Amino acid sequence: MRPPRDLRGRVALFFAGFGALVSLIMAVVLYQGAHDLGQRLIDETLSAELDDYIARRERNPASLPPSTVIVQGYVRDIDGAGNVPDYLAGLPLGRHDIRLGTLSYRVAILERGGTHYYLLYDTSLQARREYRFAWMLGLMAFAMTLLSALGGVWLSRTVVAPVADLAAKVRHRSPDDWEHPLADDFPAGEVGELARVFDRHLIRMRAFIERERAFSADISHELRTALAVILSSTEMLLDDDSLSDKQKARIGRIERAARDMAELGTALLLMAREEHSLVAGGGCVLADVVREVVEKQRHLLGGKPVEVEVHTNPELILSADAGLVEILVSNLIRNAFSYTAAGTVVVLQDAHSLTVSDTGKGIPGHAIEQVFVRHFRDMASEGAGIGLSLVKRICDRYGWQVRLESSAQQGTTVKVSFS
């Protein structure tokens, strides 16, 4: 049984255990004390009865030994005469405990002037009393344990209440909420110190968030401005008939690189937002995105002998940001087109998943487990190692499952399950 992890449960468990331990120790001490006291009283009774009988026998040798319901005496003279039972005859002098059937006895054997005196005391009633006393102590120990547990629960609620209150306030407080510092509600004590520590950390978090927001806004504006200039310039150059085909091809590469940069920047900015800010609009038809991306990325094939098969199902509509869905699909198809020198690329989109398979050079076995790690790439890769890690982050954001199967020179299959 594992101990509870919450503070209330630990306090209650400690008090219950402490109460059980204390009550058990007290029960053992009381029972042992009662047993020893009863034994001492019996021994004193036996000594008094023996002394009384010996005194009477010295005055009257014909006096009979005691014989009552509880006490039974026997005498064996120096010449061996007497009616001592066999179970007593072999016992040495002193005190003994014997059991006869269902009865138990305390035996005292004394020798005076060569005469042996035997006196038995029936302890069965005393044993029954001790048994009942033990049951009573057990019930008291159980009650003590239960009361300790209840007291622990009550005390835990009282002691932990300020901590729980602080935890609730921290749980429902955002870094933008600064009107009421936590320390105002917990002015003193250890909980107050903890609240002040939280306030200091929240101040640091607020400063960090403000710096990140300012950086994101500035870099987004500057990058978009520069990319807009590049794209407009390349568009004008591509319309210039005085340029040769070779020059236009180079300008086309610049345009595609700028568009890819704009796309990646948009994805990174979207992923940097809070999860609740990624609210889908009217839904994203995956089939439309797939076909658009395939045509947009087809230039990567160039003159390579690669056949592209596209199978889509327009019924799948994703409740996700269309820009992120396009980035996810673009990364998968771009990788398939870029790393397939010859063969086939199959894009299969059904009602539940998207699968991109290629017959390219594949991924070595030692790299399979790390392909989704940010900035990881093997020696044969040409990219920066962001694409697949970005795919994984988008899938994690929406709770989708992504699985990759590949082997060197055997191609790669990536499957994204949306349900």
C-alpha positions, -999 to 999 in steps of 0.1 A, spaced: 0 0 0 15 33 -11 13 63 13 -9 91 1 8 119 -18 -13 148 -7 -4 166 25 -38 160 41 -37 123 36 -1 122 51 -11 141 82 -42 119 87 -21 87 81 5 99 106 -20 106 133 -37 73 127 -4 54 129 7 74 159 -26 67 177 -24 30 168 12 27 181 5 45 213 -27 26 220 -9 -7 212 19 1 236 -5 11 263 -26 -20 258 5 -43 260 17 -25 291 -17 -26 308 -22 -63 300 12 -72 312 8 -52 343 -26 -68 350 -12 -103 344 18 -97 367 -4 -83 394 -28 -113 392 1 -137 393 16 -119 423 -18 -121 441 -21 -158 434 14 -165 447 7 -145 478 -25 -164 483 -7 -197 479 20 -186 504 -5 -175 529 -25 -208 526 6 -229 529 18 -210 559 -16 -213 575 -18 -250 568 17 -257 580 10 -239 613 -23 -258 618 -5 -291 610 22 -284 636 -5 -279 662 -26 -308 649 -8 -335 627 -42 -348 617 -52 -316 600 -63 -320 564 -49 -299 537 -71 -271 521 -97 -284 497 -120 -258 481 -133 -251 446 -102 -229 439 -75 -243 462 -65 -279 466 -37 -292 489 -17 -324 492 9 -336 517 37 -362 514 54 -371 546 91 -378 551 84 -415 549 66 -411 515 31 -415 528 4 -393 512 -20 -392 483 0 -369 460 -11 -373 423 15 -384 398 15 -351 379 27 -334 411 50 -360 424 77 -353 398 77 -315 401 106 -298 420 102 -273 448 90 -238 438 62 -223 417 48 -240 385 21 -236 360 3 -267 348 -27 -275 327 -51 -304 333 -76 -308 305 -94 -275 301 -83 -262 335 -50 -244 344 -34 -243 378 -7 -225 397 12 -249 419 33 -241 450 56 -268 464 73 -263 498 94 -286 520 95 -283 558 112 -309 580 113 -335 552 75 -331 546 65 -318 511 35 -296 508 16 -292 475 -10 -265 469 -29 -259 437 -47 -227 428 -73 -229 399 -63 -200 376 -89 -208 349 -112 -180 361 -82 -156 362 -73 -166 326 -109 -159 315 -107 -125 331 -74 -118 314 -89 -129 281 -118 -105 285 -95 -78 296 -73 -83 265 -104 -80 242 -114 -48 260 -79 -34 255 -80 -44 218 -113 -26 214 -99 4 232 -68 4 209 -91 2 178 -112 30 191 -81 51 199 -68 45 164 -101 55 148 -103 86 170 -67 95 161 -75 91 124 -106 113 127 -86 138 147 -59 136 120 -84 143 93 -98 173 112 -64 186 121 -51 181 85 -80 202 72 -72 229 97 -35 229 92 -35 224 55 -63 249 48 -40 279 42 -18 259 19 -48 246 0 -62 281 -2 -28 294 -16 -27 265 -41 -62 274 -53 -53 310 -57 -21 301 -77 -40 276 -98 -66 302 -110 -42 331 -113 -27 341 -147 6 359 -151 -14 390 -162 -33 392 -130 -14 417 -108 -41 437 -91 -40 417 -58 -7 401 -48 -9 368 -31 10 380 -1 -20 404 8 -41 374 16 -14 356 36 4 383 56 24 362 81 38 327 87 53 301 65 24 303 41 28 340 38 65 336 30 55 310 3 30 335 -11 57 362 -13 80 337 -31 52 330 -56 47 368 -61 84 373 -69 83 344 -94 51 358 -110 68 392 -114 97 375 -132 73 355 -154 54 387 -163 87 405 -173 97 375 -193 64 372 -210 64 409 -219 99 406 -234 88 376 -254 57 393 -267 77 424 -277 103 403 -294 77 382 -312 58 413 -324 90 431 -335 105 401 -353 72 392 -369 68 428 -383 104 431 -395 105 396 -411 71 401 -428 82 435 -441 115 421 -455 98 390 -470 71 412 -485 98 432 -502 116 401 -514 84 385 -528 72 416 -545 106 421 -561 109 385 -573 74 387 -587 84 417 -607 116 401 -619 98 369 -630 75 391 -652 105 407 -668 108 392 -703 144 404 -707 157 378 -682 169 345 -694 153 312 -683 183 304 -662 180 338 -644 143 333 -639 149 298 -624 173 314 -599 148 341 -590 121 314 -587 143 296 -561 146 329 -542 108 333 -543 102 298 -530 128 302 -502 111 334 -492 77 318 -491 91 288 -472 106 312 -447 73 331 -443 55 298 -439 79 286 -412 79 319 -394 41 318 -393 42 283 -379 66 291 -352 47 322 -342 15 302 -340 31 275 -320 44 301 -295 9 312 -287 -11 299 -258 -32 268 -266 -65 285 -260 -55 311 -287 -55 284 -314 -92 284 -319 -103 269 -352 -125 289 -375 -150 271 -396 -129 239 -399 -102 228 -423 -109 205 -453 -78 183 -453 -83 171 -489 -81 206 -503 -50 213 -483 -33 181 -494 -39 188 -531 -29 224 -529 4 215 -511 12 187 -536 10 211 -565 29 238 -546 57 214 -538 58 196 -571 87 218 -582 110 199 -558 107 168 -581 122 187 -611 131 162 -637 133 132 -614 116 100 -625 91 101 -596 54 92 -599 31 110 -574 -2 93 -564 -27 114 -544 -59 99 -529 -81 121 -507 -113 120 -489 -132 154 -487 -153 142 -457 -125 147 -432 -128 182 -417 -103 191 -390 -111 215 -361 -77 231 -363 -59 262 -375 -57 259 -413 -22 275 -414 -8 249 -390 -25 220 -410 -9 233 -442 25 235 -425 21 199 -412 12 186 -447 39 207 -464 67 193 -442 56 157 -449 53 162 -487 84 183 -489 105 156 -473 90 129 -495 97 149 -527 132 161 -516 145 127 -506 131 105 -533 154 103 -564 133 78 -582 102 57 -577 68 66 -562 54 90 -536 19 81 -524 -2 105 -504 -33 88 -489 -58 107 -470 -88 88 -457 -115 97 -432 -92 92 -402 -56 98 -412 -30 111 -436 -2 88 -448 27 99 -470 49 71 -483 79 73 -506 106 50 -521 134 74 -512 167 67 -494 150 63 -461 163 69 -426 190 48 -409 178 26 -380 198 44 -354 181 77 -362 145 65 -362 140 73 -325 154 108 -328 138 121 -360 112 141 -341 139 158 -319 143 194 -327 174 202 -349 183 165 -352 194 154 -387 216 126 -399 246 131 -421 226 126 -453 200 153 -445 201 187 -461 176 206 -439 180 222 -404 161 194 -386 130 215 -378 104 200 -402 96 167 -384 99 182 -349 74 209 -360 51 182 -373 53 164 -339 46 197 -320 16 204 -341 3 168 -335 9 171 -298 -9 204 -297 -41 189 -311 -38 155 -296 -31 137 -329 -8 107 -333 22 106 -357 41 75 -365 71 70 -388 85 38 -403 116 38 -424 148 19 -432 179 28 -452 173 27 -490 138 13 -485 118 45 -482 98 62 -455 62 61 -444 47 88 -421 12 84 -408 -8 110 -389 -40 98 -371 -66 124 -364 -89 103 -342 
